[in-house]
Amino acid sequence: MSVSPPRPRSLPLTALRAFEAAARLGSFAAAAQELGVTPGAVSAHIKTLEDALGAPLFHRRAKAVELTAPGARALPEFTAAFDQLARAVQTLRDEAAPAVVHIATLPSVAQFWLSPRLPALRQAMPEVAISVTALETPPNLKRTPYDLCLFFDPSQGQPVERDVIFPVCAPNLAAQLSRPEDLRNVPCLTDTTWDRDWMHWLAAVDLSEKVTPRGPVYSLYALAVEETLNGAGVLIGHAALLAPLLQSGRLVAPFATKVTLPDALRLWRLPGRGSAAAVNQVAEWLKSSAGEEILQS
């Protein structure tokens, strides 16, 4: 007579992933954002682990969570394990679907910088399928299924283009602007992504204390650009994004002063991808497409 005793249940992988993310980030909310779930789901996963282990993994505070001693001792091994799992998944994806590349980038970069380049990229690499996801913040490539990140960032990846900013407006409005002080008399448009742009530029022309930008605020840079094209006001333009509109004359720069910000447009991917992987080919093509504006890393 065979004996088949019940096996002890393993700890759920999804719950372990939630623990690692919450422990590494120090927040259930931040872990939920990284994992694409709700904070309640992360909390439920942690509770499942704690019930199975019979011990708490976190001390819950009013505005944060803190690891218990057992959780803190386990975290480095879990982080290393999930890092290794991410590399294995990359290898599997490169082997199974070698010509699929997932790009994560800012909505404004997706619309103004990346999208105009996609037709030429498809023509140069017809065998490669490109998907683009617009995100407000860079994802963690070790924990998300993206291949490339393209963001204005001061630290990560290889610089692709400088972030040069200056006021832009429609040609008919530019006729009213002969010197920066004239900005007092026209709407100054702002978007929430780059809400400090006016501060940087006005400081460069020594008008921080003399001119206070007043005008509509937009949640998307694309909306602000569209209204600028419509003549609604003056916007701080990012040269890397608006170069085609400036070259066509649909937008003009009424003043000569330009400011280069430290957060260059940067492109990065996880190391270790095979030399022939499509992600590497796409990354090199995108860097070369920036032409003379490419920065040396």
Disulfide bonds with the S-S distance in Angstrom:
none
